[in-house]
Amino acid sequence: MLVLTNGTLIDGTGQKPVEKATVLVEANIIKGARPDIAYPEGAPAIDLGGRVIMPGLIDCHLHLGGFVIDKPGRPVGQVSFLDMFSFVWDYMRNFAKRRRLAIENGVTTIRSAGDNYPHIIKLRDRIESGKLNGPRVFAPGPIFTAPGGHPAGTIYRRNRYIVEHATRQFNNAEATREEVRKLAEGGVDCIKAIYSRTNPMDLAQDVPQLDLGVLEALVDEAYRHNLRTMVHTGSPEETRDAVRAGADSIEHGILPGADATEFSDDIITMMRENGTYYVPTLAIAGANRKEFPKLFAAVKRAVKKLRDSGVSIATGTDSGSPGVVIGKGVHIEMELLVEAGLSPMEAIAAATRNAAGNLGQGHRLGTIEEGKLADIIVVSGNPLEQAGRTGEIEMVIKNGKVLVNRLSNDQIPRA
């Protein structure tokens, strides 16, 4: 049993903070979170001195296997021999550095948006079993795209191994259904598709786009296997198609080179009525704001317009792409959501409650409530007064285990 006392509770539901709160954890479950909880004498307890207690943060869109995660500003494609060696070394250690970066920054759950399959599934299972420390992983496995589409025909095109293991290229609906069935049997948590012509390597040269009928078949088959779908789009027109097809979340929504950058009212209405989440990946847009200032402004406008219309916003950073570091990216994303017009409390909800809902895990994760898994962070400073104060993390608890403890209290056991 673990008891956190005298904390300021921001529970992720959007409700006002509760002062002098106690959170009681037994095994890996939250048993209570309120000011007047009684707990057994002798139970390990720590007086937080008013520090903020929050749910563990969630990143709904990163790439655990991405290159140059710790070199912000490095242009796409500029990978040195040392970068490659570091990547291979970290890969051989099951991405030990990246797992550590996530946890140290309070990110207890991630959705790795397209990776080497089945390696990512094996890594997920080793973390879940407790053999490795790291964030809880939700993985779609390989990315569905058109033959020659992004990323198979763009950033992966010179690496046949990655193309084979991290993508699936289809232009046939029935073949797509069969592959979704195979991946469901292989244990993926969701399905990701690229529905965009944007070529990040050359904006003047479009790449093949997944056929709409194939996308519709993919979404339908995923639902048959109780798998949620995340669809990468790059323009309002592509977003409209993806929402009509039944995508559970729209990733990016606006990318460099889009002919139009404003979401029309019919798209917004469909997203709200369908319960489609928007994952804007502001962190990667912000990292490239000098090169694409109009894009950055357009994504921020989209966030505010969708929020104002009742569409749920969830955090996703595209960490693993050049310019955004895993773990820290979520705090940047929250800051930029506030810059886009969300309140600090709404930004926290985007990284907790909304993100959990986007993963289909709102019943287990995302808020500090009785019966949910004990994913908790303790923060100094007040994240409601200054965006980004969530980065001042002093304790990280995932699944009831203390993985980070920067507080001076020897009674708290660490995993």
Secondary structure, 3 states (H helix, E strand, C coil): CEEEEEEEECCCCCCCCEEEEEEEEECCEEEEEECCCCCCCCCCEEECCCCEEEECEEEEEECCCCCCCCCCCCCCCCCCHHHHHHHHHHHHCCCHHHHHHHHHCCEEEEEECCCCCCHHHHHHHHHHCCCCCCCEEECCCCEEECCCCCCCCCCCCCCHHHHHHHEEECCCHHHHHHHHHHHHHCCCCEEEEECCCCCCCCCCCCCCCCCHHHHHHHHHHHHHCCCEEEEEECCHHHHHHHHHHCCCEEEECCCCCCCCCCCCHHHHHHHHHHCCEEECCHHHHHHCCCCCHHHHHHHHHHHHHHHHCCCCECCCCCECCCCCCCCHHHHHHHHHHHHHCCCHHHHHHHHCHHHHHHCCCCCCCCCCCCCCECCEEEECCCCCCCCCHHHCEEEEEECCEEEEECCCCCCCCCC
